[in-house]
Amino acid sequence: MVSNVTQIFRQRALQLGCALAVVAFTAGAAQAATMEAGIKSFKPFIVDHIGKAIAGAKELQTAVKAGDVKAAQAAWIKSRKGWEAMETVTGTYFGDIDKEVDAWPDAKKGYHAIEVVLFKAGKTDGLEAPVAEMLGHLDTFQKRAKSKAFDLTAQKLLEGTANLAYEVGEEKSKGGESPYAGTSIIDMQENVESIEMAYKLVFSDTLKKKEPKLATIIDDRISKLEKLVKVADIKSMEQKKVYVAGEELAALLLTAAPKLGLKPFKVGDEEEGADKPK
């Protein structure tokens, strides 16, 4: 026969277990809610930058029709800045469009095909069709980004952010993605802005509550990478330091995933429907 003391002990243990479960559930729900609120804040950043990419592409289209090379070059750079600032989501959510707009090094269409003619040859000849085609893809991107079907999640956004950090270090630090326009460093600056916005809007507050030391280190690494790419051109950049900083940041974001209640993942692997890192 179970004594009264044992019964009381078991009852209190059960109550304590239930209480702990409620606390864990509440903490998890609050964590998810905080990141969900961040997602809602980050979506306008994507919509704003696809708008900038389209605005630049329309200016490019006008300049090409007028045969104005300098205006076309300026518009190309303007449009590309908008695109590069969205690369935390282009691979994971818009891989099909990414292949049409930003294929590299197989630059047969999109920005880089236009770049060769516009900057290397210094002409606008034959660019009307490629620009119109690219603009069509950007319009499709905008419609999808604004639609309710664009189900941006913390999991996919962290994956895209970590992969972009890895890409900046592993691939882009070598330079050469926009060699004829000479804007490779601008590409990287926009990439780092996208990484910073995604992390600070969506993940930073939650990670500070869960793992404040890791959150502080990630903040520091993002600032470090930002400073490293804030130089006049790719030749002025300390390539080895950018390489290390990008890969280090990617590794830290991987470490943060389980702390944020997200699934582990890998970086540097080709995503389904996405381009390999350029």
ZIGI-V667278 format. One record per pair of residues at least 6 apart in sequence whose C-alpha atoms are under 6 Angstrom apart, sorted by sequence separation. I is the first residue (numbers start at 1). GAP is how many residues later the second one is. D is the distance in whole Angstrom. If there is no record, write none. Layout:
BEGIN
I_GAP_D / I_GAP_D
END
This chain:
BEGIN
107_6_5 / 117_6_6 / 118_6_6 / 178_6_5 / 270_6_5 / 177_7_6 / 208_7_5 / 63_8_6 / 64_8_6 / 102_8_6 / 207_8_6 / 63_9_5 / 101_9_4 / 102_9_6 / 100_10_6 / 101_10_6 / 60_12_5 / 60_15_5 / 59_16_6 / 60_16_6 / 56_19_5 / 225_20_6 / 56_22_5 / 57_22_5 / 56_23_4 / 110_24_6 / 53_26_4 / 53_29_4 / 52_30_5 / 53_30_6 / 50_32_6 / 49_33_5 / 101_33_6 / 161_34_6 / 46_40_6 / 189_40_6 / 185_48_6 / 185_49_5 / 67_57_6 / 64_60_5 / 120_60_5 / 119_61_6 / 119_62_6 / 173_66_5 / 173_70_6 / 89_71_6 / 88_72_5 / 88_73_5 / 169_73_6 / 170_73_6 / 169_74_4 / 169_77_4 / 168_78_6 / 169_78_5 / 166_80_5 / 165_81_5 / 166_81_5 / 166_84_5 / 165_85_5 / 162_88_5 / 162_91_6 / 84_103_6 / 163_104_5 / 85_105_5 / 84_106_6 / 85_106_5 / 84_107_6 / 155_107_6 / 85_109_5 / 167_110_6 / 38_163_5 / 39_163_6 / 38_164_4 / 35_167_5 / 104_174_6 / 31_175_6 / 95_178_5 / 95_179_4 / 91_183_5
END
